[in-house]
Amino acid sequence: MSEPHHMDEPHHMDRESYRRIVRTSPMPYAYHRILLNTEGVPEDLVFLEVNRAYERMTGLSALDIIDKRVSEVIPELLGDEIDWVSLLAEAALNGEVKFFERYSRVLKRWVKGQAFGADKEYCAVSFHDVTAEYALSEAAQFLHSYNAENIDYQEMCRVMQDISGARFAALNILQEDGESSTTVALSGLPQLVKKSTDILGFPIVGRRWPRDAAWERRLGEEKLKVFSSLPDVAGASLSRGALLLIERTVRVGKVAVVKTMKGTSTIGNFCLIFGQGGRLENRSQVEAYADMVGLLLARIRAESAERKMRDNLRRNTERLNAFISHTPAVIYGFSIGQSGLIRITYVNENVREVLGYEPDELLGSGEVWWGLVHPDDVEVLNSVSSQPTTPQEYRVRDSTGSYHWIHDRRRVLSRIDGKTEVVGAWWDVTDLKHAKEKAELASKAKTEFLANMSHEIRTPLNGILGTLQLLQRTGLEGVRADYVRMALGATNRLTQLLSDILDLSKVESGALSIRECRFSVPELVDSVLDLFRVTATDKDFTLQRQIDKDLPAYLIGDDTRIRQILFNLMGNAVKFTERGTVKLSVSRVTENAPYLADVAKHDASSELRVLISVVDTGIGLTPDQVDRLFEPFFQVEHAYTRTQPGVGLGLPIVDRLVRLMNGRVWVDSEPGVGTSVSVELPLRPDSSDAAEPESDTRDFVVTGTSSGTGGADEWELVDRRTAGVHSCLRILVAEDDRLNRLVLRRLLEQLGHEVVTVNNGREAVETLEQQEFDLVLMDIQMPEMNGVEATCTIRRSGGLSVSPDIPIVAITAHAMPEDLAGFVESGMNACITKPVSLEELHRTLSEMDFAQL
């Protein structure tokens, strides 16, 4: 054994005597050197000397650990509950004596001892095992928490030990959840307690034990059952080896399990352990005492549960009161009797801040509260008896006479003996109501402003566009024809911009609705493509169309919005394509389409998904541009280097319309290669027996270059498409704007029709009473009598010289969809929005039914 370093040798005994005393001491002893890091902070210990007791307790040999670091020999010791490095370093560096009494997880024992500095950076430590004493002390401390009723559990445990003749006994209490029990008392010799703790590896007192269903089944209905071994009783609660060691330690011979009863209910089970060779005597005394203990513990558990319930009720009441006091709502309660009589039973103090009344003023008959309700809103409250949980909003008068809007919500607590108990809360929403009204007024004002602006802008645009179209038909050639065509293009761009702004505003305000009607896909596609044929002719690219033959002849959906989607997609593609192709395709989506993996399955008989794709060979887009493509006013080109017109509203409108129709839109693009925009829409097949449209579903191609004549091609196309228009119609035009009246008259006359014009609706009605006409083109906003009033007068009158069913077409600058729908509901057959294009005018006339005339 190495010698202690720098330790003063005692003067009254020789070195060998000292070494013999230390070596044979029953208390573990160790001598260490402290290791410091570069900053002077203790970080480890070195073993210099240990005695035999230390070797026995730790299981380490002195030959294996001397001159080695603790972190090498017992690395887990550095993470023990006792910070040995800090404890010994403080004693060594300060020359102090440090006392400790703690549980060591590594040693699995409670240890008590001292550390003292022998010299700077050297220290010694000695300690002894106090697990048994601490277990009893711990039991006493644990029992103290159960002794509120002055019940001595330890005495109970001792008496049961005496009755059983066992050397060791434990008393458990079944937890309130019934799923486990806790050891609350031990009785036995200290050395037996210590040995049992060593075997288990933890103190018994305070330990929770799970219920063993298998053991309970074995016990069955017997009140007292004797087992021959501890493992038979414990089952799988503990390892069999540990239980056998306990049996040998305490010399267990029998284990009696007593089922304690309270009436027909089982309170718990108590184990009485008997020593080897002992006999189970005085069975009735064992049962009686066990029953007594069980009843006593049951009463304690019941009283404890009641205390907890009272405490929980008190805490919950405090929380509820705090909530009621600090919530901005007025909390109240009332009852509804069998006769429907309502009595207010509770109102919190918040009513004082909101309405200025004391809570007591509102208690009692419900008539008091009803008397405060605004006369116009009393009817709202009359449903309380039959529908007490229905949320309501109504006005209530405060103490100053002013009315407050409140939002009232309730729920039924109970219905007993014909009486319904209800609790509720209401909030003062006056400011919210006013804010909502202001917002609605602002929204209405915005809508009216947009409608008026649309009218005021479209009216002069109509005159400009009409004049340009008349001028174009005068046979202009060369540069003059180019000037007119450019002016027409600028006018159309301005008209489209106005429509886009109105549509985007309506979509974002949630005021745009989707309607359903029957339409033909080929006809709709052709009507859109026709708008871009001239552009395809002027540019060096091919315009293509492909329609899936598997699509039904007719579909049900909002054809107006689908046409708008197609127009915007085609407009963007045509705008940025100079050569190559622009292809519009419409197909039926198959169920196994890869991009529909996250789309729910649908019933093909009631819904089908249609894929619309516009593919171009234009300039293409970068990934960053694709990400921002649906942002309003985003431009692909830089503001100062733009070559194409537009303000960036077409695709944002497409995105919003598609989402409004529960569809999806996505973009694939590559710079310099082209762009593909795809739209998937849920539509419904039309199941009527209507004839299929006579439309070729095969591919068609429009290609060619500009003729250079500046307009002849356009009019030739229009005239061919309108060849079926009825000729020589007698048409009445009601329009208050002089220029628009002149333009409409000249356009119609050049098409071979006879035209009579009037200034307002009243003159239109008077003229119809005097003359016969085939058709009426009716402006909406006119003085004296507007177009809607005139239409209603015509439809109601049977005394006119023409039929009340005469076709009436609205010529209007009010372009909102709901406005157009309202005009049709008033009795008009169709609507044309200003500015009026010659193509749209021809198409509308060709669709009119004049067979009845």
SULWOWO-V123868 format. One record per backbone hydrogen bond with DSSP energy under -0.5 kcal/mol. NH is the residue of the N-H (numbers start at 1). CO is the residue of the C=O. If there is no record, write none. Layout:
NH_CO / NH_CO
This chain:
7_4 / 8_6 / 18_14 / 19_15 / 20_16 / 21_17 / 22_18 / 23_19 / 24_20 / 25_21 / 25_22 / 28_127 / 30_125 / 31_49 / 32_123 / 33_46 / 34_121 / 35_44 / 36_34 / 37_41 / 40_37 / 43_35 / 44_35 / 46_33 / 47_68 / 48_31 / 49_31 / 51_29 / 52_23 / 55_51 / 56_52 / 57_53 / 58_54 / 59_55 / 64_61 / 65_61 / 65_62 / 66_62 / 67_47 / 68_65 / 70_45 / 72_69 / 73_69 / 74_70 / 77_74 / 78_75 / 79_76 / 80_77 / 83_81 / 84_82 / 87_83 / 88_84 / 89_85 / 90_86 / 91_87 / 92_88 / 93_89 / 94_90 / 95_91 / 96_91 / 98_96 / 98_115 / 99_97 / 100_113 / 102_111 / 104_109 / 105_103 / 108_104 / 109_104 / 111_102 / 111_109 / 112_128 / 113_100 / 114_126 / 115_98 / 116_124 / 117_91 / 117_96 / 118_122 / 119_122 / 122_119 / 123_32 / 124_116 / 125_30 / 126_114 / 127_28 / 128_112 / 130_110 / 134_130 / 135_131 / 136_132 / 137_133 / 138_134 / 139_135 / 140_136 / 141_137 / 142_138 / 143_139 / 144_140 / 145_141 / 145_142 / 146_143 / 147_143 / 147_144 / 149_146 / 150_147 / 152_150 / 153_151 / 156_152 / 157_153 / 158_154 / 159_155 / 160_156 / 161_157 / 162_158 / 163_159 / 164_160 / 165_161 / 166_161 / 169_187 / 171_185 / 173_182 / 175_180 / 178_175 / 181_209 / 182_173 / 183_207 / 184_171 / 185_171 / 187_169 / 189_167 / 192_189 / 193_189 / 194_190 / 195_191 / 196_192 / 197_193 / 198_194 / 199_195 / 200_196 / 201_197 / 202_197 / 206_183 / 207_204 / 209_181 / 211_179 / 213_211 / 216_212 / 217_213 / 218_214 / 219_215 / 220_216 / 222_219 / 225_257 / 227_255 / 233_229 / 233_230 / 234_230 / 235_231 / 237_234 / 243_239 / 244_240 / 245_241 / 246_242 / 247_243 / 248_244 / 249_245 / 250_246 / 251_247 / 252_247 / 253_274 / 254_274 / 255_227 / 256_272 / 257_225 / 257_255 / 258_256 / 258_270 / 259_223 / 259_257 / 260_258 / 260_268 / 262_265 / 264_262 / 265_262 / 267_260 / 267_265 / 268_260 / 270_258 / 272_256 / 273_271 / 274_254 / 276_251 / 278_275 / 281_279 / 285_282 / 286_282 / 287_283 / 288_284 / 289_285 / 290_286 / 291_287 / 292_288 / 293_289 / 294_290 / 295_291 / 296_292 / 297_293 / 298_294 / 299_295 / 300_296 / 301_297 / 302_298 / 303_299 / 304_300 / 305_301 / 306_302 / 307_303 / 308_304 / 309_305 / 310_306 / 311_307 / 312_308 / 313_309 / 314_310 / 315_311 / 316_312 / 317_313 / 318_314 / 319_315 / 320_316 / 321_317 / 322_318 / 323_319 / 324_320 / 325_321 / 326_322 / 327_323 / 330_426 / 331_329 / 332_424 / 333_346 / 334_422 / 335_343 / 336_420 / 337_335 / 337_341 / 340_337 / 343_335 / 344_364 / 345_333 / 345_343 / 346_333 / 348_331 / 351_348 / 352_349 / 353_349 / 354_350 / 355_351 / 356_351 / 356_352 / 357_351 / 361_358 / 362_358 / 362_359 / 363_359 / 363_360 / 364_344 / 366_342 / 368_365 / 369_365 / 370_366 / 371_367 / 372_369 / 373_369 / 373_370 / 374_395 / 377_374 / 378_374 / 378_375 / 380_377 / 381_377 / 381_378 / 382_378 / 383_380 / 384_381 / 387_383 / 390_387 / 392_408 / 394_406 / 396_404 / 397_372 / 398_402 / 399_355 / 401_398 / 404_396 / 406_394 / 407_427 / 408_392 / 408_406 / 409_425 / 411_423 / 413_421 / 414_421 / 416_419 / 419_416 / 420_336 / 421_414 / 421_419 / 422_334 / 422_420 / 423_411 / 424_332 / 425_409 / 426_330 / 427_407 / 429_405 / 429_427 / 430_405 / 433_429 / 434_430 / 435_431 / 436_432 / 437_433 / 438_434 / 439_435 / 440_436 / 441_437 / 442_438 / 443_439 / 444_440 / 445_441 / 446_442 / 447_443 / 448_444 / 449_445 / 450_446 / 451_447 / 452_448 / 453_449 / 454_450 / 455_451 / 456_452 / 457_453 / 458_454 / 459_455 / 460_456 / 461_457 / 462_458 / 463_459 / 464_460 / 465_461 / 466_462 / 467_463 / 468_464 / 469_465 / 470_466 / 471_467 / 472_468 / 473_469 / 474_471 / 475_472 / 480_477 / 481_477 / 482_478 / 483_479 / 484_480 / 485_481 / 486_482 / 487_483 / 488_484 / 489_485 / 490_486 / 491_487 / 492_488 / 493_489 / 494_490 / 495_491 / 496_492 / 497_493 / 498_494 / 499_495 / 500_496 / 501_497 / 502_498 / 503_499 / 504_500 / 505_501 / 506_502 / 507_503 / 508_504 / 509_505 / 510_507 / 511_506 / 512_506 / 513_511 / 515_513 / 517_557 / 519_555 / 521_519 / 521_553 / 524_520 / 525_521 / 526_522 / 527_523 / 528_524 / 529_525 / 530_526 / 531_528 / 532_529 / 533_530 / 536_532 / 537_533 / 538_534 / 539_535 / 540_578 / 541_536 / 541_539 / 542_580 / 543_702 / 544_542 / 544_582 / 545_700 / 546_584 / 547_697 / 548_586 / 551_548 / 555_519 / 556_684 / 557_517 / 557_555 / 559_557 / 562_558 / 563_559 / 564_560 / 565_561 / 566_562 / 567_563 / 568_564 / 569_565 / 570_566 / 571_567 / 572_568 / 573_569 / 574_570 / 575_571 / 576_572 / 577_574 / 580_540 / 581_579 / 582_542 / 583_615 / 584_544 / 585_583 / 585_613 / 586_546 / 587_611 / 589_609 / 593_590 / 596_593 / 597_594 / 599_596 / 604_602 / 606_603 / 607_603 / 608_683 / 610_608 / 610_681 / 611_587 / 612_610 / 612_679 / 613_585 / 614_677 / 615_583 / 615_613 / 616_675 / 617_581 / 619_576 / 626_622 / 627_623 / 628_624 / 629_626 / 631_628 / 633_648 / 634_631 / 634_648 / 641_638 / 653_649 / 654_650 / 655_651 / 656_652 / 657_653 / 658_654 / 659_655 / 660_656 / 661_657 / 662_659 / 663_658 / 664_680 / 666_678 / 668_676 / 670_674 / 672_619 / 673_670 / 674_670 / 675_616 / 676_668 / 677_614 / 678_666 / 679_612 / 680_664 / 681_610 / 681_679 / 682_661 / 683_608 / 683_681 / 684_556 / 686_554 / 687_685 / 695_693 / 700_545 / 702_543 / 706_538 / 715_711 / 716_712 / 717_713 / 718_714 / 719_715 / 720_716 / 721_717 / 722_718 / 723_720 / 725_722 / 731_729 / 731_754 / 732_775 / 733_731 / 733_756 / 734_732 / 734_777 / 735_733 / 735_758 / 738_736 / 741_737 / 742_738 / 743_739 / 744_740 / 745_741 / 746_742 / 747_743 / 748_744 / 749_745 / 750_746 / 751_747 / 752_749 / 753_748 / 754_729 / 755_753 / 756_731 / 758_733 / 761_785 / 764_760 / 765_761 / 766_762 / 767_763 / 768_764 / 769_765 / 770_766 / 770_767 / 771_767 / 774_730 / 775_730 / 776_807 / 777_732 / 778_776 / 778_809 / 779_734 / 779_777 / 780_811 / 782_780 / 785_783 / 787_780 / 790_786 / 791_787 / 792_788 / 793_789 / 794_790 / 795_791 / 796_792 / 797_793 / 801_768 / 806_803 / 807_774 / 809_776 / 810_830 / 811_778 / 812_810 / 812_832 / 815_813 / 820_816 / 821_817 / 822_818 / 823_819 / 824_820 / 825_821 / 826_822 / 827_824 / 828_823 / 829_808 / 830_808 / 832_810 / 834_812 / 837_835 / 841_837 / 842_838 / 843_839 / 844_840 / 845_841 / 846_842 / 847_843 / 848_844 / 848_845 / 850_848 / 853_850
